[in-house]
Amino acid sequence: MQLTIREKISYGLGAVGKDMVYMLSASYVLYYFQDVLGVSAVAMGMILLGARIFDAFNDPIMGIVVAKTRTRWGKFRPWLMIGTLTNAVILFVMFSAPPSLDGPGLVAYAAITYILWGVTYTMMDIPYWSMIPAFTTGGKEREGLTTLARSCAGVGSALVTIFTVMIVQAVGAMAAGQDASANRVEILGFRYFSLIIAILFVVFITITCVTIKEKATVDMESPSVGQMFKALLSNDQAMTIVIAIVLINCSIYITSNLVIYFFKYDFGGEGWGGSYTLFNMFGGAIQILSMMLFYPLLRKFATNVKIFYIFLGSAIIGYAALFAIAFTKMSNVYILFIPGFFIFAANGVLQVLTTVFLANTVDYGELKNNRRDESVIFSMQTFVVKLASGIAALIASLCLSITSLKSDEAVDTAQKVDFSAGVSAASKLGLRMTMTIIPIIGLFIAIFYFKKKFILTEEKMEEITAKLKGGQ
């Protein structure tokens, strides 16, 4: 039975909510604790990476827990709802650090809340993506729903990317008063903005849980932990995709972590916040268009693998152009739209394709290992995306520490200030190289690795689908 429009929209809303939460954490937690609250950049980098190492154990175990779950509401929706509620609470707590904390206490607060955020996000994210193979029939239906969900996730990410600085400043100024310091405005702004995002997250996922019902499946014997890990590690194509995801996302997340610093301390100007918002608004629109328009159009003429290579190349072109443009006067933000177009378009399409490829490895694994391990395979997606963000945050924090990216300007009030004044040329060069050259290297490695290891072409998937149907 084909999915209804209502089911597709409800599933897409869930993606909007969960990626709003993810983007707020992935792009702004380093900035919040390091630039706003004053935690050491290196300490934050170690916290973010350490949390990802913890996830190496937590995420696959959560996938196993989901796979073993049997309730009247299915095995996915209970954890989807539990994870959402707890993650929403932790998100608000994470961006609401008590003003009395400083030094080691603030570092401990950042570590505890961020690790808890990662654990609860896993509880929600694994069952969300695991539902795709569970209530689609494969082929065009699965690809269509994956594209829709990734597009909606892109909308959620774009909304947070575009409006965070603007809303944080506006809400923070209302809460703190017009004479408050710029720092106080940001502290209160992030607190109340995170509350808004948390509420929307709960509402959207609730709609998903109420509307979506997984299809009935054969009740297989629950595997042991050892069997599940063996099934995962023996799925060479799943491992190929997750390694590619790490390389691609790490490259992209380095830039997303540093772009706010680029606008604040390099591009500069009193209106840096407006330029940053405008750039992200353009980028968000391009990312959504790439998912909803560019990808479907190209899909009519090219295979997913060819499109994958096209947009990896697009990202590399964008980063090279950004590095070159950064050495011009950069008096107008619109010139940054040129590299932004190539990078954001690539980001949107690559998110769709990596999820499509990973969903296909579930069928491949079923044929190869005689097990259908949706939850375990997709737990790896959750883990590697967070691992990439952790590695990227560590690289970004080391960049901030080495370059000592701070302005000599004193900021006591919320008035507009040119933060780029007093920042050395060497600091700006280090920032530019970290957010462009390192991603280019990572993307080239992804191209060569994927080309060597990936075998699940469309012809191969048709063959696998036919064999699976023939064995039923």
C-alpha positions as CSV (number, residue, x, y, z in Angstrom):
1,M,0.0,0.0,0.0
2,Q,1.4,3.4,-1.1
3,L,2.1,6.1,1.5
4,T,-0.6,8.8,1.7
5,I,0.2,12.5,1.4
6,R,-0.7,12.9,5.1
7,E,1.8,10.3,6.1
8,K,4.5,11.9,3.9
9,I,3.9,15.4,5.3
10,S,3.8,14.1,8.9
11,Y,7.1,12.3,8.5
12,G,8.6,15.4,6.9
13,L,7.6,17.6,9.8
14,G,9.5,15.3,12.1
15,A,12.6,15.9,10.0
16,V,12.1,19.6,10.3
17,G,11.9,19.5,14.0
18,K,14.8,17.2,14.7
19,D,17.2,19.0,12.4
20,M,16.3,22.3,13.9
21,V,17.5,20.9,17.2
22,Y,20.6,19.2,15.6
23,M,21.7,22.3,13.7
24,L,21.3,24.5,16.8
25,S,23.7,22.2,18.7
26,A,26.1,21.4,15.8
27,S,26.6,24.9,14.7
28,Y,26.2,27.0,17.9
29,V,27.2,25.0,21.0
30,L,30.9,25.7,20.4
31,Y,30.2,29.4,19.8
32,Y,27.9,29.6,22.9
33,F,30.3,28.0,25.4
34,Q,33.5,29.4,23.9
35,D,32.7,32.9,22.5
36,V,29.7,33.8,24.7
37,L,30.6,32.1,28.0
38,G,34.3,32.0,27.7
39,V,35.1,28.3,28.0
40,S,38.5,27.4,26.6
41,A,38.3,26.5,22.9
42,V,40.6,23.5,23.4
43,A,38.5,22.3,26.3
44,M,35.3,22.6,24.2
45,G,37.0,20.7,21.4
46,M,37.9,17.9,23.7
47,I,34.4,17.8,25.2
48,L,32.7,17.6,21.7
49,L,35.1,14.9,20.5
50,G,34.9,12.9,23.8
51,A,31.1,12.9,23.5
52,R,31.4,11.3,20.1
53,I,33.8,8.6,21.4
54,F,31.2,7.8,24.0
55,D,28.7,7.6,21.2
56,A,30.8,4.8,19.5
57,F,29.4,2.6,22.3
58,N,26.1,4.2,22.9
59,D,24.7,4.5,19.4
60,P,25.0,0.8,18.2
61,I,23.6,-0.3,21.6
62,M,20.6,2.0,21.1
63,G,20.1,0.5,17.7
64,I,20.0,-3.0,19.3
65,V,17.6,-1.8,21.9
66,V,15.3,-0.5,19.2
67,A,15.5,-3.7,17.2
68,K,14.5,-5.7,20.3
69,T,11.6,-3.5,21.2
70,R,8.1,-5.0,20.8
71,T,5.1,-2.9,21.9
72,R,1.6,-2.3,20.7
73,W,2.8,1.0,19.1
74,G,5.6,-0.8,17.2
75,K,9.3,-0.7,17.9
76,F,10.2,2.7,16.6
77,R,7.6,5.2,17.8
78,P,7.9,4.7,21.6
79,W,11.7,5.5,21.4
80,L,11.1,8.3,19.0
81,M,8.7,10.0,21.4
82,I,10.8,9.3,24.6
83,G,14.0,10.5,22.9
84,T,12.3,13.7,21.7
85,L,10.9,14.7,25.0
86,T,14.1,14.1,26.9
87,N,16.3,15.7,24.2
88,A,14.1,18.9,24.1
89,V,14.6,19.3,27.9
90,I,18.4,18.8,27.7
91,L,18.6,21.2,24.8
92,F,17.1,24.0,26.8
93,V,19.3,23.1,29.9
94,M,22.4,23.1,27.7
95,F,21.8,26.6,26.5
96,S,20.8,27.9,30.0
97,A,24.1,27.7,31.9
98,P,23.7,29.2,35.4
99,P,25.5,32.6,35.6
100,S,27.2,31.6,38.8
101,L,29.3,29.0,37.1
102,D,32.8,29.7,35.8
103,G,36.1,27.9,35.2
104,P,36.0,24.2,35.9
105,G,32.3,24.3,36.9
106,L,31.3,25.7,33.5
107,V,33.5,23.1,31.7
108,A,31.8,20.3,33.7
109,Y,28.4,21.7,32.9
110,A,29.2,21.9,29.2
111,A,30.5,18.3,29.2
112,I,27.6,16.8,31.1
113,T,24.8,18.5,29.2
114,Y,26.4,17.9,25.8
115,I,26.9,14.2,26.5
116,L,23.3,13.9,27.7
117,W,22.1,15.8,24.6
118,G,23.9,13.3,22.4
119,V,22.5,10.3,24.3
120,T,18.9,11.5,24.1
121,Y,19.3,12.6,20.4
122,T,20.4,9.1,19.6
123,M,17.2,7.7,21.3
124,M,15.2,9.7,18.8
125,D,17.3,9.8,15.6
126,I,17.9,6.1,15.2
127,P,14.2,5.1,15.2
128,Y,13.3,8.0,13.0
129,W,15.5,7.0,10.1
130,S,15.1,3.3,10.8
131,M,11.4,3.7,9.9
132,I,12.1,4.3,6.3
133,P,12.9,0.7,5.3
134,A,10.2,-0.5,7.7
135,F,7.2,1.3,6.1
136,T,8.4,1.7,2.5
137,T,8.5,-1.0,-0.2
138,G,11.9,0.0,-1.6
139,G,12.8,1.5,-5.0
140,K,11.1,4.8,-6.0
141,E,8.9,4.9,-2.9
142,R,11.8,4.7,-0.5
143,E,13.9,7.0,-2.6
144,G,11.0,9.5,-2.7
145,L,10.4,9.5,1.0
146,T,14.1,9.7,1.8
147,T,14.4,12.7,-0.6
148,L,11.3,14.3,1.1
149,A,12.6,13.7,4.6
150,R,16.1,15.0,3.8
151,S,14.6,18.0,2.1
152,C,12.5,18.7,5.2
153,A,15.6,18.2,7.3
154,G,17.3,20.7,5.2
155,V,14.4,23.2,5.8
156,G,14.9,22.7,9.6
157,S,18.6,23.2,9.3
158,A,18.2,26.2,7.1
159,L,15.7,27.9,9.4
160,V,18.0,27.6,12.4
161,T,21.1,28.6,10.3
162,I,19.2,31.7,8.9
163,F,17.4,33.0,12.0
164,T,19.5,32.1,15.0
165,V,21.7,35.2,15.3
166,M,18.8,37.5,14.4
167,I,16.3,36.0,16.9
168,V,19.0,35.6,19.6
169,Q,19.8,39.3,19.4
170,A,16.1,40.3,19.3
171,V,14.9,38.0,22.1
172,G,18.0,38.6,24.2
173,A,17.6,42.4,23.9
174,M,14.0,42.2,25.0
175,A,14.9,40.0,28.0
176,A,18.0,41.9,29.1
177,G,17.0,45.4,28.3
178,Q,18.5,47.9,25.9
179,D,21.4,48.9,28.2
180,A,22.6,45.4,28.8
181,S,26.0,44.2,27.6
182,A,26.3,42.4,24.2
183,N,27.4,39.4,26.1
184,R,24.3,39.4,28.4
185,V,22.0,39.8,25.4
186,E,23.5,36.7,23.8
187,I,23.3,34.6,27.0
188,L,19.6,35.3,27.4
189,G,19.0,35.2,23.7
190,F,20.3,31.6,23.3
191,R,18.4,30.5,26.4
192,Y,15.0,31.6,25.1
193,F,15.7,30.7,21.5
194,S,16.6,27.1,22.6
195,L,13.2,27.0,24.4
196,I,11.4,27.9,21.2
197,I,13.2,25.3,19.2
198,A,12.6,22.6,21.9
199,I,8.8,23.3,21.9
200,L,8.6,23.1,18.1
201,F,10.6,19.9,18.1
202,V,8.2,18.2,20.5
203,V,5.1,19.3,18.5
204,F,6.4,18.2,15.1
205,I,7.6,14.7,16.3
206,T,4.3,14.2,18.1
207,I,2.5,14.7,14.8
208,T,4.9,12.1,13.2
209,C,4.3,9.6,15.9
210,V,0.5,10.0,15.8
211,T,0.3,9.7,12.0
212,I,3.0,7.2,10.9
213,K,2.5,3.5,11.5
214,E,5.2,1.0,10.5
215,K,4.2,-2.0,8.5
216,A,3.8,-5.4,10.1
217,T,6.9,-7.5,9.7
218,V,7.8,-11.1,10.5
219,D,8.8,-11.4,14.1
220,M,12.4,-12.7,13.9
221,E,14.4,-14.1,16.8
222,S,16.1,-11.2,18.6
223,P,19.9,-11.5,18.0
224,S,22.6,-11.2,20.6
225,V,24.8,-8.1,20.9
226,G,27.6,-10.1,19.3
227,Q,25.5,-11.2,16.4
228,M,24.4,-7.7,15.7
229,F,27.9,-6.2,15.7
230,K,29.0,-9.0,13.5
231,A,26.1,-8.4,11.0
232,L,27.0,-4.7,11.0
233,L,30.8,-5.2,10.4
234,S,30.1,-7.8,7.8
235,N,28.1,-5.3,5.7
236,D,31.0,-3.8,3.8
237,Q,28.7,-1.4,1.9
238,A,27.3,0.0,5.0
239,M,30.8,0.6,6.3
240,T,31.7,2.2,3.0
241,I,28.8,4.7,3.3
242,V,29.4,5.6,6.9
243,I,33.1,6.3,6.2
244,A,32.1,8.5,3.3
245,I,29.6,10.3,5.6
246,V,32.3,11.0,8.1
247,L,34.6,12.5,5.5
248,I,31.9,14.6,3.8
249,N,30.2,15.8,7.0
250,C,33.4,16.5,8.8
251,S,34.5,18.7,5.9
252,I,31.2,20.6,5.8
253,Y,30.9,20.9,9.6
254,I,34.3,22.5,9.9
255,T,33.0,25.3,7.8
256,S,29.6,25.5,9.6
257,N,31.4,25.8,12.9
258,L,33.7,28.6,11.8
259,V,31.5,30.6,9.4
260,I,30.1,32.7,12.3
261,Y,33.6,33.5,13.4
262,F,34.5,34.3,9.8
263,F,31.7,36.9,9.6
264,K,32.4,38.3,13.0
265,Y,36.2,38.6,13.0
266,D,37.2,38.5,9.4
267,F,34.5,39.8,7.1
268,G,33.7,42.2,10.0
269,G,31.9,45.5,10.0
270,E,29.3,46.8,12.4
271,G,26.6,45.0,10.6
272,W,28.3,41.6,10.5
273,G,25.3,39.9,12.0
274,G,23.1,41.1,9.2
275,S,25.6,39.9,6.6
276,Y,25.8,36.6,8.3
277,T,22.0,36.2,8.3
278,L,21.7,37.2,4.7
279,F,24.4,34.7,3.6
280,N,22.7,31.9,5.5
281,M,19.3,32.9,4.1
282,F,20.7,32.5,0.6
283,G,22.5,29.3,1.5
284,G,19.5,27.8,3.1
285,A,17.4,28.6,0.1
286,I,20.0,27.0,-2.2
287,Q,20.2,23.9,0.0
288,I,16.5,23.4,0.0
289,L,16.3,24.0,-3.8
290,S,19.1,21.5,-4.4
291,M,17.1,18.8,-2.5
292,M,13.7,19.6,-4.0
293,L,14.6,20.8,-7.5
294,F,18.2,20.2,-8.6
295,Y,18.3,16.6,-7.4
296,P,15.0,15.5,-8.9
297,L,15.9,17.2,-12.2
298,L,19.3,15.6,-12.4
299,R,17.8,12.3,-11.4
300,K,16.0,12.1,-14.7
301,F,19.2,12.1,-16.6
302,A,21.8,10.6,-14.3
303,T,22.3,7.8,-11.8
304,N,22.6,8.5,-8.1
305,V,26.3,7.6,-8.2
306,K,27.0,10.2,-11.0
307,I,25.1,12.9,-9.1
308,F,27.1,12.0,-6.0
309,Y,30.4,12.7,-7.8
310,I,29.0,15.9,-9.4
311,F,28.1,17.5,-6.1
312,L,31.3,16.4,-4.4
313,G,33.0,18.3,-7.2
314,S,30.7,21.2,-6.6
315,A,31.6,21.5,-3.0
316,I,35.4,21.4,-3.8
317,I,34.8,24.2,-6.4
318,G,32.9,26.2,-3.8
319,Y,35.6,25.9,-1.1
320,A,38.4,26.9,-3.6
321,A,36.4,29.9,-4.7
322,L,35.8,30.9,-1.0
323,F,39.5,30.8,-0.3
324,A,40.3,33.0,-3.3
325,I,37.5,35.5,-2.6
326,A,38.6,35.8,1.1
327,F,41.7,37.6,-0.1
328,T,39.7,40.4,-1.8
329,K,38.3,43.4,0.0
330,M,35.0,41.5,0.6
331,S,33.2,44.8,0.9
332,N,29.9,43.2,-0.2
333,V,28.4,40.0,1.1
334,Y,26.9,39.2,-2.2
335,I,30.3,38.1,-3.6
336,L,30.2,35.3,-1.1
337,F,27.1,34.0,-2.7
338,I,29.2,32.5,-5.5
339,P,31.1,29.9,-3.4
340,G,28.0,29.6,-1.1
341,F,25.9,28.4,-4.1
342,F,28.3,25.5,-4.8
343,I,28.8,24.5,-1.2
344,F,25.2,24.7,0.0
345,A,23.9,23.0,-3.2
346,A,26.3,20.1,-2.6
347,N,25.4,19.8,1.1
348,G,21.7,19.4,0.3
349,V,22.1,16.8,-2.4
350,L,24.8,14.8,-0.6
351,Q,22.6,14.5,2.5
352,V,19.9,12.9,0.4
353,L,22.2,10.6,-1.4
354,T,24.0,9.3,1.6
355,T,20.7,8.4,3.2
356,V,19.5,6.7,0.0
357,F,22.7,4.7,-0.2
358,L,22.6,3.7,3.5
359,A,18.9,2.6,3.2
360,N,20.0,0.4,0.2
361,T,22.6,-1.3,2.3
362,V,19.8,-2.7,4.5
363,D,18.6,-4.8,1.6
364,Y,22.2,-5.7,0.7
365,G,22.8,-6.8,4.2
366,E,19.6,-8.9,4.3
367,L,20.7,-10.7,1.2
368,K,24.3,-11.2,2.4
369,N,23.7,-12.0,6.1
370,N,20.1,-13.2,6.1
371,R,19.2,-10.5,8.6
372,R,17.4,-7.2,8.1
373,D,19.1,-4.8,10.5
374,E,17.5,-1.4,9.9
375,S,18.1,-0.1,13.4
376,V,21.7,-1.2,13.7
377,I,22.6,0.2,10.2
378,F,20.9,3.5,10.9
379,S,22.5,3.7,14.3
380,M,25.8,4.0,12.5
381,Q,24.4,6.9,10.5
382,T,23.5,8.7,13.7
383,F,26.9,7.9,15.2
384,V,29.0,8.9,12.2
385,V,27.1,12.2,11.7
386,K,27.8,13.1,15.3
387,L,31.4,11.8,15.1
388,A,32.0,14.1,12.1
389,S,30.6,17.0,14.1
390,G,32.9,16.2,17.0
391,I,36.0,15.9,14.8
392,A,35.0,19.1,13.0
393,A,34.5,20.9,16.3
394,L,37.9,19.8,17.6
395,I,39.6,21.1,14.4
396,A,37.6,24.3,14.7
397,S,38.5,24.8,18.3
398,L,42.2,24.2,17.7
399,C,42.0,26.8,14.9
400,L,40.4,29.3,17.3
401,S,43.0,28.5,20.0
402,I,46.0,28.7,17.7
403,T,44.9,31.8,15.9
404,S,43.7,33.5,19.1
405,L,40.8,34.8,17.2
406,K,39.6,37.7,19.3
407,S,39.3,41.4,18.7
408,D,41.1,44.0,20.9
409,E,37.8,46.0,21.0
410,A,36.1,46.2,24.3
411,V,32.4,45.6,24.2
412,D,30.4,46.8,27.1
413,T,27.0,47.5,25.6
414,A,24.8,46.0,23.0
415,Q,25.6,48.7,20.4
416,K,27.0,47.6,17.0
417,V,30.7,47.1,17.0
418,D,33.3,46.1,14.4
419,F,34.7,43.0,16.0
420,S,37.2,42.5,13.2
421,A,39.2,45.6,14.3
422,G,42.4,44.5,15.9
423,V,42.4,40.9,14.6
424,S,45.7,40.1,13.0
425,A,46.2,39.1,9.4
426,A,47.8,35.9,10.5
427,S,44.7,35.0,12.6
428,K,42.5,35.6,9.6
429,L,44.6,33.5,7.3
430,G,44.6,30.6,9.7
431,L,40.8,30.8,9.9
432,R,40.4,30.9,6.1
433,M,42.7,28.0,5.5
434,T,41.0,25.8,8.2
435,M,37.5,26.4,6.8
436,T,38.5,25.8,3.1
437,I,41.7,23.8,2.6
438,I,41.0,21.1,5.1
439,P,37.5,20.5,3.8
440,I,38.9,20.2,0.2
441,I,41.4,17.5,1.3
442,G,38.6,15.6,3.1
443,L,36.3,15.7,0.0
444,F,39.1,14.5,-2.3
445,I,39.7,11.5,0.0
446,A,35.9,10.8,0.0
447,I,35.9,10.7,-3.8
448,F,38.8,8.3,-4.1
449,Y,37.5,6.0,-1.2
450,F,33.9,5.8,-2.5
451,K,35.0,5.1,-6.1
452,K,37.2,2.2,-4.9
453,K,34.7,0.6,-2.4
454,F,31.1,1.3,-3.5
455,I,29.3,-1.4,-5.6
456,L,25.6,-0.7,-5.0
457,T,24.7,0.7,-8.4
458,E,21.1,0.9,-9.5
459,E,21.5,-2.3,-11.6
460,K,23.0,-4.1,-8.6
461,M,20.1,-2.9,-6.4
462,E,17.5,-4.1,-8.9
463,E,19.3,-7.5,-8.8
464,I,19.2,-7.6,-5.0
465,T,15.5,-6.6,-4.8
466,A,14.6,-9.3,-7.3
467,K,16.5,-11.9,-5.3
468,L,14.9,-10.8,-2.0
469,K,11.4,-11.0,-3.5
470,G,12.2,-14.4,-5.1
471,G,13.2,-15.7,-1.7
472,Q,10.0,-14.7,0.1
